[in-house]
Amino acid sequence: MTSMTHGGSQITGGVDTHGLTHHAAVVDPLGRHLADREFPATVAGYRDLLEWMRSHGTLAAVGVEGTGAYGAELARVLTAAGTTVVDVDRPDRKTRRMRGKSDPIDAYAAATAVLSGRATGVPKSRDGVVEAVRVLRVARRSAVKARTQAMNQIRGLLVSAPALLREPLAGLSRTELIRTLARLRPGDDLSGPVAATRAALRRLARRHQAMDEEITQFDTEIGPLVKKAAPALLELFGVGPESAGQLLASAGDNPERMRSEAAFAHLAGVAPIPASSGRTHRHRLNRGGDRAANNALHTIVLVRMRFDPRTRAYVERRTKEGMSKKDIMRCLKRFVAREVYRALASAPTTQITQPDLAPAA
């Protein structure tokens, strides 16, 4: 820990977060380093960190790295205590090469980023129904991947399986194939290729069935939560529970942190990027932002392009004007983002009670 004499004026804090410890630092209004110290990443440690910062002066704001990971609980505790928390990105590679890398350096850099105004992001509160939707979707996504992997392995085994086993299964639909493979009886002796292949296919098929049931259960649990969090979002054409759940998770429990629909468009990676040169004046796709949210908007646009008469008329008109399909979809995603933002802005904010935050505040 290092420190220097100060006059107790307004200060700004910064925290470099890790799994087991957090390193905190404070700077004065001129950016001069006052002190830094390491604290354990526990509720008691968060309380000590806040008291230590306040002992150096009036705490204006705290910049925290990783508010969506190691610093999530710290951000909740500081917010519950009435402290302004700012989400700070880690320094880029050029800055780290120039200034070096250590916990105190990163903590001071976080505080300086807030003081200079370079960091202004409001972190997600992660204390409401949307956070419940997010964590359930994480588990659902892994179940979908496991089911897809099982199906790919089944098809891979069938390619090289003995004809005695492969030919009766040819032409079956996926549902019929899984049901048939789950009923196979390989026997006790697995020393032969046919019996071993039957055993492997049966276990993969039963794994596929188990993941199918798990996904269905997740959908049953997530659907009502999404409807509770943003009923207006589900009323939009082409927006289903899966797309709505992802958009909610990207926006967070406090969508008001996005100051405008343009800010949400940047978050979802659908804000148009100028790509003009010389006599060419055009915009291109934005490849930044939250790609999962961008994918959700892409799915909504595909549904509308196929089933929504208004969207189909727009696509036909813009195609006649010479616009490419990629640019048309870019415009449509920007329009959908505007509708989604309005639905999210009108969503109710229901917080989950967390009694463990009281002692930390």
N, C-alpha and C positions, 0 to 999 in steps of 0.2 A: 504494500500500500504506500502511495505517495500522497503528500498534501502540501499546501502552502497557506500562508496567512491571507485572510480575506476579510471584507468588511460587512458580511452578512447581507449583501444586496440580492437582487434577483439573480437566480442561477438557472441553468439548463442542464438536465441530466442526459446521460447516454448509457445504454446497456448492451454489452456483447453477450449473447445468450449461448449456453451449451446445455448438454444433457444433465450434468450433475452440478454445475456451478454457473453463476452469472457474474460477469465483471462489470462493475458500474463506475461511472466517472461523472464529474460535474465541472462545468466551465462558467466563468462570469460573463456579463453582457458583452465584453470585448473579445471573448473567445479564449481567454487565458485559462490554462489548466489549473484547477484548484486542488482536486484530490481524486483518487481512484482506489477501489477496493473490491475484493472478491467475496461473494456470498453464496451459500448453498442454495440449490434450486429446490427449496421447500417452502411451505407456507410461512414458517417462522423466518426463513431467509428472506422472503419477499417483504415481510414486515420490517425486518432489520434494515433492508436496503432502502426502503422508503424513509424510515426514520433517519438513517444516515444522510441521505440526500437533503432532507429538510433541515438537518442540523447545520448546513452550510449556508442557508439563506432561504429566501422565498422561491419555492420551486415553480417555475413557469410552465415547463413541459418536460417530458422525458421521451427521448428517441430510443426505440427498442428494435433491435434486429430480430427477424424471424418471429413476428407476432402470429404467424400461422403454424409455427412448429414449436421449438423449444421455448419461445417467449409467449406462447398463447396464455398460459395461466398467469404469468407475471402481468401481462397486459390487462387481464380481467381484474386482478387484484388492485392494480394502480387506478384503473377506471372506477372501481367500486369505492376507492378512497378519495375520489374527487380530483384526481390528477389527470391532466391532459396527456394522452399517449399518442405518439406519432410513429407510424410505421416507417422504418429506415431500411433501405436496401443496402446490402453489403457493398463495400468499395469494389470498383471494377479492377481488372488485372493491371491496368496501367498505373492506377493510383497505388495499388498494393506494391508494385515493383518500385515505385518512387519513394514511398514512405515506410515500407516494411510491413511486417505482419506480426501482431501480438495482441493479446487480449486488451491491455490498456490502450494500445493504439486504436483498436477498433471501437472501444467504448468512447474514447474522446472524439473519434471521427463521427460516431452516431450523434453525440451531443452537438458537435459543430454543424452537422448537416441540418439539425433542427433550428439552431440559432441563426444560421445564414438564410434559412428559408428554402434551401434546396430540397429538404424532405418535408412534405406536407400531408402525406397520406394518412387517412384515418383507418385504423385497423378494424377488422370485423369483430363484432362484440362476442360472437360465438356463445350466446347465452339464451337462445330461443328455440323455436320449433325448427327453424332452418338448419341449425346445427344438428338436431336429431335426424333430419332428413339426410344431411351430408354423411354422417357416420354410418347410417344404414345403407346408403348408396355405395359406400366404400366396400362393405361386405358383399353387397349384391354384385358389384362389378367383378370382384374376384371369383364369385360363383359362376358368372357368365363366362369368364376366361377359362375356368376349369372345365365347364361343359363343352366349350368349343375345342379345347385341347383333347378331351376324351373322344370327341367325334372325329377329329383329325387323326388320332392314333388308331381308331377303329378302321377308318378307311385305308390308312397306311398298312395295317396288318392284312386287310382283305386283299390288297393288291398282290401280295406275295404268298397268300394262304394257299394250301393245297386245293386243287379243283374240287375235290369231294366236299369241301366246306364252302368254297367260294361260289360255285355255280348255283346252288339252291337259294342263295341270298341275292342274286343279281336281279335288278329291277324293282326291289322293294323300296318304298318310301322311307324317309328317315324314321318316322314313328314306328312303322312296321319292322324296320331293321332293328331298332333298339329293343322293341318288345320281343322279337325272335331271339336275339342274342342273349337277352337276360334270362331266357329259359333254357339255354344250352346246358347239357350235362356232360362235362368232360371226363368224369370218372376219377378214380383214385390214382391211376398210373399216368403221370404226366411226362414220362420219358419219351413219348412219341411226339412228333411235330403237330399232328392233328389234335391230339388231346391237349397239348400245351397251348395251342392257338385258341382252342375252344375256351379254355380256362381264362386266358387273357381277354378274349372278346367278351365273355360273360361279365367279368369284373369291370371292364371299361363301360359296358352297357349299363350295369347297375349303378356305376358312379354317375353316368349321364342322367339316369333317372333320379338319383338323389339330388344332383345339382338342379334338375328341373323342378323338383318339389321345393327346394330351398329358394329358388328364384321366385316361384309363385307365392311363397310365404312372404318374402320381402316385398313383393308388389302389393300384397294385401295390407301390409303394415305401412308402407310408404305412401300409398295413394291417399288415405284420409289425412295424413300429415300435410301433404302438399296442398290438398284442398283447403285445409284449415289455415295454412300460411298465406296462400295467395289464390283465393277463389276466382278473382278476375283474370288471372293468368291462364287458367284452364279454359276460360270461355273464349279465348282467342282461337281463330281457325288454325288447325294444324298443330296445336300445342297439346301434347299428351302428358301423362304423369311423369314419364321418363325425361322428356325435354324440360318440362317445368321444374322438376327436381334439380336438374343440373343448373338451370338458370338461377334458381333460388340459392343454391350452394355457392355459385360464383358471386352473387350480389351480397350474400350474408344476411344476418339478422337485422342489420342496420343499413338498409339501402339508401337512407338519407345521406350516407357518407359520400355517395356519388352526387355531385352538385347539380348535374344536368344530364339530359339524355345523351348529349355528346360525350360526356365522361363515361357513361355506360357503354357507348359504342366503342370507345377506345379500350375499355376493359375487355369487351368481347372480341376485339380485333376486327371490327367491321367499319371503323372510321376510314373514309377514303384517303388514300395517300397520293399527293400530287406526283405525276410522272410526266411532266411536260418538258419539252426541249425544242427550241427553235420555233417552227410553225405548228408543232404538234401540241395540243392542249388536251390532256386526258388525266384520269386517275387510275390507280391500280389497286389490286387487293392488298389488304393489310395483313401481313403474316405475323404480326405480334399479338399481344393480349392473351387472354385465357383461351387456349385452344379447345378446351372442353365446352366452354360456352359458345364458341364459334361453331363447333360441330353441332350443338343443339339448334342454333339458328339455321344452320345449313339443312338440317333435317326438316325443320318447319317449312323452309322455302321449297324443298323438294315436294312436300305434301301439297303445298298450295299450288305449285306449278302443275300438278297433276289433277287436282280436284277442285280448286277454287276458280270459278269463272272469271272473276275480276283479275286475278293474277295471270291467268292464261291469256286474257285479252291484252294485258300489259306486255307480256312476253312477245306476243305476236306483233304488237305495234313497234316495240323497240327493235325487234329483229328486222322489220322492214326498213327501219332507219339505219341499219347497218351495224348495230351494236352486237358484239359477240355474246355468246351464252354466258361466258365467265363474267363479263362486265354486267350483264343483266342480273345475274345472281348476286353480284356485289351490291347493286342498287336495292334489290329486294331484301337482302339481309340487313341493310341499313334501315330500310323502312320497318322491318319486323322488330329490329332493336328499339326503334322509337315506341312501337306499341307495347313491347315487353316492359320498357322502362316505366311507362305510364301505369301499367298493371302492377308493377312492383312498388311504385311510389304510393299506390293506394292500398297496399297490403297491410293487414293488421300486424302490430308488433307485440307478440306474446313472449314474454321472457320466462325462463325456467329458474325457479328459486334455487339458489346455491347457498346453503347456510354456512359452508366452509369459507366463504369470502368475508364474512363479518369479522372474525378474529384477525384476519390478515389486514383489514383496513385500519 
